[in-house]
Amino acid sequence: MQMTAGTLSEYLVATNKVAQGHATSPPQLMHMVDEMDAFFHREFFSKPLEIAPIAAVLAMNAYTALLGAVREALSGHVVLVFPVARAALESACYALLVSEHEVNADVWLNRNLSIGDLKACRKLFTVENAIKILKPIQPEMAEYVRGLHEASIDYGAHPNPLGIMSHFGPTGLQGDDEFGYSLTGVQGHDSWHVNRELLVCVETGQAVAFLIAASIPGHPLLNERLKDFDDWMATKNQMAESLNGAALEYTGPMYSYVRPPHP
């Protein structure tokens, strides 16, 4: 079997070209990402909040990782959206765990001091432990976080079939007795994959926003203004169905059910 691949220089040229094209002419679902960013700034970055310092650091890290996932989508190297989105989700889960008990911040900070500290940190800081805290607050969101975390692993946070084979396909005969296949590393401007991965960013962002709000005692987004969050989710659901071209019957993250159009 003969393998060939583009060079680093060619990759950088390709991703820069796609990103520049999106800067000039935004992809179909970019407005959803802009609305998500406005939501974060309105709810978390425009006024003082009663949030523990380490929880705040983890929340900010979740937000910046989310921006990184958007950047990967806009570059066309869409498979990298998933490991970065997973990191954003996990950081928000850690923020919730730190907010639950003051001593948890020390467990996180001391992670690399000894083998015992490392084991204690690994045991405490898991997505599943954050889900346990979320369940009494809103069971649906607890399952949504679990679904997003599992889907991110399936679609690219780990090198699993769904994350690789969806970019793999035949190119036809190569000579008399060989057949060619290609693995696409960079998707094109405003392509279906770019838009689907922007949906991934928004769905992850909604979970991150809920987790951050849950890390702040009495945050109005989880109380008197919960409808604002529900309305944001409903708007996203409508756009996902528009991208899919049909209504969706789903549990968990919608992006797992959105299918590319038939040729």
Helices and strands as residue ranges (DSSP letters): H 8-24, H 30-44, H 53-75, G 78-80, H 81-100, H 103-109, H 115-124, H 127-137, H 139-152, I 153-157, H 161-164, G 165-167, E 168-173, E 179-183, H 192-214, G 220-222, H 226-244, G 254-256
